[in-house]
Structures are given as C-alpha cells and as structure tokens.
Amino acid sequence: MDDLNQLLNNCTFPHSQDSHTEAQRIFHGRGHAYKGLEHICIDWLPPVILITLFAEEPLINPVNKEGLINRLLDLFPDCRSIQVQHRYQLAGPIEVIWGDAIENIVIKENKLRFLIQLGKSRNTGLFLDMKNGRQWVQSHSKDRCVLNLFAYTCGFSVAAIEGDAESVLNVDLSSPALSIGRKNHQLNNHSLKKIRFEKINIMKSFDRLKKHGPFDLLICDPPTFQKGSVNIIKDYPKIMRRLDEFMAMQSELLLCLNAPELGREFLIDNMRKFAPGYTFMETISPPEVFVDAENKGLKVLYFKR
C-alpha cells in the first residue's frame, strides 16, 4: 500500500478539461527519482490508461490490483480501459486488467492527432517524451525543406507540415512505421503532395539524400541499436561527417539521443569534431513529468549553421 500511495501521490494529473483530453505521461519511474518504482511508467492515452512495467511488479497481481484500478478510475472517470504492458518480456505483451480491449486509439497532442496501436509491437507509435521536440519543430518549419531521419511514424513530419514546411522527406527502414506516418498526416488533413516517404537504410543512402537536398532543417532521432542497420556510437559520427553534403548553408539541426549510457557531450563533442560549422544553441527539455535524477534520459540538442 505504501508503494501504491507513493506512485499515485507522484503522478502528474491534467488540471483542465482540455488537457484531460490530451495524451501524456502521468508517472515516470524510469528517471530513477522514486525509489522502488524505477520500473513503472503510466500514460494517459484517452480513453486508455497504459501501465508499462520494465520488471515484474507486485502491485499488478490479484491481491493488489483492485485497489490500483479503483484509484486510477477515481482520477480518470473517462477511462474505458486499463492495460499493462510487460516490457521486461521479449515481445512486450499487453494485458487488459480492466475495461475494454482497445487496440487502436487516435490521441491528441497540441491539437495534432496521432494513431496509437496497443499490443502490435513494443512501442505504441508515439514517444511522449518528445512532445516539446515536436512543438519546437512546428515552430521552426515555416517555408523549410525538412529531412526527417529515422522517421518512425512521422511525428516530426506531422509537426513540420502543421508548421507550414515547404516539404518533408521521411526516411526509415520500416515500411509499417511509414505507413502509419501516412495515416498520421491524413488524420490531420494534410495533403501528401509535400511529403515523401522513403524506405531506405540511411547509412547506405547518403547520395540519395544529397539528390533530394539541400535541406533547411534536419531532425535525426535514431534508435540506440538496431541489428543490421544502426549502431549509434559508430553511426552518429558518420551522419555528422556527411551533413555538408545535403544540408543548406543556412540550416538547423535537431539531434536526438536516447542511449542512457551516453550524455549530451557525445553529441556536442562529435559535432565539434566532425561538423565544426554547426554551433550548439540549446537543449530542448522533455515535459516536466519526465524527471531524470541520473541524467540518463532523452537528450535533444539544437544546432545551427
């Protein structure tokens, strides 16, 4: 019961009716700020509460879970489903512990719409810690030619087009992810005439990027490791070394880093070494709920040429 009270007392709850309809993290244990709860995250994906476990948790058992369910329903009366994802298991399976078996959700973030899929893969389709990064892109995209590397489901592309970008090129190795990216644009009533989706291995396709460039704005958000395609320690410097080939003379970069073992200095030092023409401007912090006691969370850095 003490663990349950600690968890719920440290949740960040929406304060207004409008914010209550927006997708958001409400508890972030992965930042190691709450002792004993480092393996738990809770997201509000209206109308679903998703509890993500990175290790087994006794709160989610027949004895304790009824109390947790009742407390969450008191706080979120519009909830229709409470689901638990067991990320410590290989496939990251999801179980419904209360309510409807909802798999597909269209969520809202800053008035934009995105498709969320539960139970299809380990990730849901949108990383909530990147909310401020998407908002930054939307405010920096007007009349820009945008390159979105490791595009995944094209959240940055949606933000860029909403911000009146001239064009966006989305590059990723996953056809299913890019297909969801198309749907995300359609959900926001975006014409696809200004948007390209290319399934290519970025590390083997720099000439192709050069052909479509030059670009005014680059977003690079690679996975830490992807067998057969990405090793961030080796490959990020390779991308930095080639920037001048496809970026415009007056250009901006948003470089993202998800590896907990690497600090922001990894990006700053390698940019200084391999792309000295770009100046580090600022760090884009995630939403406040993503408290990070060990400085191992997401890093998003803005560089300008």
Sequence and secondary structure as in RCSB ss.txt:
>XXXX:A:sequence
MDDLNQLLNNCTFPHSQDSHTEAQRIFHGRGHAYKGLEHICIDWLPPVILITLFAEEPLINPVNKEGLINRLLDL
FPDCRSIQVQHRYQLAGPIEVIWGDAIENIVIKENKLRFLIQLGKSRNTGLFLDMKNGRQWVQSHSKDRCVLNLF
AYTCGFSVAAIEGDAESVLNVDLSSPALSIGRKNHQLNNHSLKKIRFEKINIMKSFDRLKKHGPFDLLICDPPTF
QKGSVNIIKDYPKIMRRLDEFMAMQSELLLCLNAPELGREFLIDNMRKFAPGYTFMETISPPEVFVDAENKGLKV
LYFKR
>XXXX:A:secstr
 HHHHHHHHT     SHHHHTS EEEEEGGGS STT TTEEEEEETTEEEEEESS  TTSSTTTHHHHHHHHHHH
 TT  EEEEEETTSTT  EEEEEE    EEEEEETTEEEEEESSSSSS S  GGGHHHHHHHHHT TT EEEEET
 TTTHHHHHHHHTT SEEEEEES HHHHHHHHHHHHHTT  GGGEEEEE  GGG HHHHHHH  EEEEEE   SE
ETTTEEHHHHHHHHHHHHHHHEEEEEEEEEEE  TT  HHHHHHHHHHH TTSEEEEE    TTS  TTS S EE
EEEE 
